[in-house]
Every structure is written in C-alpha cells, then in structure tokens.
C-alpha cells in the first residue's frame, strides 16, 4: 500500500516570463503534518492551488491520494478539503447552519447529525446557535476548519491558517491541527511562522524562489547547521513559554 498521500515531481508554473515554480519535488506521508515554509511570493499558495485542482501546472506531476491532479481532478477533489487564508464562513448564518449547509452541498445523509458531531469535536457546541459574525477570530477559524472536515476528507490543505490570529487563537488552531493528524487526516500546512512549523510539523520543506531548497524533519534540518558554541548561561524562557505557562496557570484557578 502506498504510504504517501501526496507525491509531487518536477512541478513547474509560470505567469508569462515569470517562473513561480521551477521543478518542485516532495512527498507527504499519510496521517502526517507537512509544513511548507516560504516568504511572501515564494510560491506556496500556487502549490496549494495546483494540488487542490484550482490551477493547472505547466509541467510535472502531482498525485493526491492516488489521483493525478490533471487527469483525474474529480478524484482529487473527493479526497481533499481546502481552508484558505481567510475564513470562508457565512456570517449571517449560525455555526450550526454553516455546517448544515456544507453537509447538504456534499449530499450527506443526516446533515444535522454531521453538524452536531463537528461542533462537539471542535469545541463549538456552546456557540452553535450564535451567528458566525459574533465569533472571535479563533472560533471563526475553528468553524472554517470544521466546514472543511464535512465528509471526512483524507487530506486537508491549510494555507496560512493562523495569519492575523492572536496568540491564544493560534494555539487553539495548533491543537486542532495536531488532533486532525492524530485521527488519521493528512495535513498540508503552509506558513511563514517558523515556530508554527517547529511546533506542528512531522516534516518541513522550505520553498525559496520557486524551488524546494531543503526538506526533512526538524532534527534533520538542525543537523545542516554547525553545532552552537556552548555557553554556561542561564536559559531564558521564550515569550511563548511564558504565555503558555500563564494561560495554563489561569485555567487551574
């Protein structure tokens, strides 16, 4: 049985004389979290659009869950969900109504039951009957991801899912992403945040000027750099460690 959910080889894409992707190669294992790092304009969103059949590559191949994105886009679309950089929720509807709408669009049996299950899974039950316009940024992103999970896709693409979120909302999304992978979903994540990739990814690839310049686990990437000089100084806690400790302590009270 093929152990990779995504296989990309020689992927190229240009707009006129501007080459956005210059022969990209990578693989993503099933039930893993794959982080694609890169600055703005590196080509991350272009890759996501090609892999989700929204954009046709100039050359190369991309196989998603056994389906080629060019020759069998319908098979690809049946296997995936995509969450873009902005939450695609209907603010007029309640959280439950948003999920029921998507379930009906996917022609699922018992859309109300599907909605209630996802609301519980993503911790939105208490806010289920509130209009999405009243949700916080973190809640809105959770609802957006819940909508992407309708129909139990095998692969979910998250294109910079925490951009614009406050620290607490980012941590909520991180926890959710880990739970998705733990339940068997393959997560393809694009991000500009190094700490996000460090916290979440089983494998990391860095895209620069349209090419993957390095790929591997965090441990493998660290080995590419010379060992740091040892200095006997007191370790300073990072702001993230301090924030997590304060929040955890507050919740215990």
N, C-alpha and C positions, 0 to 999 in steps of 0.2 A: 504494500500500500504506500502511495506517495506521501511522504511526511511533510511536504511543503504545501502551504496554502497558496502562496504566490511565487511565481517564477518569472523573472524579468531578464531579458538578454538583448543587448545591443539596441536599447530603446533610443530613438532619435526623434527630435521635434524641432522645427524651425518656424519662424514667422518672417517671411521674406528672407533677407540675408542674415537675420539674427538667429543663431542656433541656441535654443533654450536647453535642449538635452543633446548630449554628444556621445551617445553609446553607453547607456546606463545598464548595469548588471547588478542584480541582487536576488536573494531568496528569503522567504519568510516562512518559518516553521509553523505548523498548526498549533493553535492554542497558545501562541506566544504573543508578546508585545514587541513590536518592531518600531523603533523611533528613527525618523528621517530628519536630520538636523540640517539647517542651512539658513543663511541670511535672506532678507527680502530680495526677491528676484533670482534666487538660486535655481528655481525650477520645481520646488516642492509641490505647489498646487497643480502645476502642469502634469506631474507624475500621477497625482491623485485623480485628476480628470481623465487621464488615459486609462488608468486601472479601473475606473468606475464607468467606463464606456461613454463619457461625456465629450471626449476628444479623441480623434483618430491619430495614431502615431505616423510619422513619415516612414519609419522602418524599424526593424527589430521585432521582438515578440514579447507578449505578456500573457501569461496563463494564470487565471484566477480560479481556484477550486476545480482545476481540470478543464476549464473552458477558456478558449482563446478570445481575447477582447475584441478582435477584428472579425473572426469567422463565426463566433457564437456569442454575441453581446447579450442576447436574452438569457443564456445560461449564466453568464456573469452576474447580471442584474438580479437574478433569482437567488443568488448566493450571498449578496452583499447589502450593506446599508452605508450611507454616507452622511456624516454630520459636518457641515461646513463651518467657517469661521464665525458666522453669525447664527444665532439660534433661530430656526425656521418654525416658530410656533405661531399659531393664530391667537393674538392677544385678546380677541373678543370672546373666544371660547374658554371654557374652564379646562383645567388639566385633564380631567376625565374625558371631556368632549373632544379634545385634541387627539387623544389616543384612540377613542372610538372611531373617529373619522378616518384615521390611518388604517385601522383594522378593517373597516368596511372597504376602503380603497384597495386593500390587499385581498379582499373577498374571503376573509377568515370567518369561520364559524364562531358564534358567541363573542362578538366584539366587546360586549360589556365585561365579560369574564376576563378577556385578554387585557383590557384596560385596568381592571382592578388588580390583576396579578402584577402588572408592571408598576403601577402606583405603589404597591406594597414593596416590591423589590427595590425600588429606587427611593424609598422613604418619602413619598409624596402623598400618602393617604390622607393626612390631616388637611392638606391643601387641595384635595382633588376637586372640590366643588367651587373653588375660587377661580376667577378669571385669570388667565395667564398674565395679563397686564399688571397684576398686583404682585407677581412673583419677584423675588430677588434675583440677581444675576446668576447665583449658584443654582437656585431652584429652576430657573428658566433653562439653564444648560442641562440639568438633570432631566427635565421634561423633554428637551430636544433629543437627548440620547435615548430616553425611553421610547420615543416615537421611532427612532432608528432600529430599536430592538423588536418592534412588532413583526411577527412572523419568524422569529428566531434565526436571523441571518448567521451564516457561518463565519463571515468576515465583516468587520466594521472599520470604516475609514474615518478617522478623526483629524480634520485639518485645523491645526492650531486651536484646539478646543478650549484652552484656558486664557486666550488673549482677552485682555480687558477685565478679567475677573479679579476680585480682591483676594488676599492670601487665604482666607478661610474657605472661600468658594473654590479656589484652586485645589485645596487639599480634599474637598468633597469630591471633586471630579477625579482626582488621582485615586482615591479609594474605590470609586466606582469602576475605573478602568482596570484596576487590579482584580476586582471581583469578576469582571467580564472575562478576563483571561483565565481566571481560576475555574470558571464554569464551562470552559471549552471554546470560547469565542476567540478568534484570531483578531488582534487589534493592530492596525496600521496607523501610526501616530506621526503627524508632522508637528514640529515645534521649533521655536527659536530659543527656548529656555533650556540651558544646559542642565540645570537642577531637575527639570521635569524628566528629561531623558535618563538622568542618573537614578532618579527615584523609581522609574517605572519599567524601563526597557530591558528585555532579555538580550536584545541585540540592537546595536546602534550603527547607522550609516550616516556619513557626512557628505552632503551634496554641495559642491562648490563649482561655480561657473559651468553648470550643466553636466558635471561628472561626479561619480562617487569616488572621493579621494581616499576614504578609509572606511572599513566596515568590520565589526566584531563585537564581542561582549565588552562591557566596561573594563573588566580585568585585562582583556587583550589590548584594548586601546591604551590603557595606562602603561603597558609594557613597551609601547612605542616611544616613550619618553624616558630620558635618563633618570635614575633614582634621585630623589631630592636629597640635598645635604641635610644630615641630621643635626638639629639644634636643640639643646636642652632648655626649652622654654615652656611655660605653662600654656596648655592648649586653650585657645579662645573659642567659646561656643559661637556658632553661626547664628545669624538673626532667625533663620528658620528653626533651629533647635530651640532657641529661646521662645519663639512664638508657639511652637507645638507644646512645650512644657507648660507655658502659661495657660493655654487653652485647656489642656488636659487637667491641670490643677483646678481650674474654674469649674469644669464639669463634675469634679468629685465633690464639690461643696454642695 
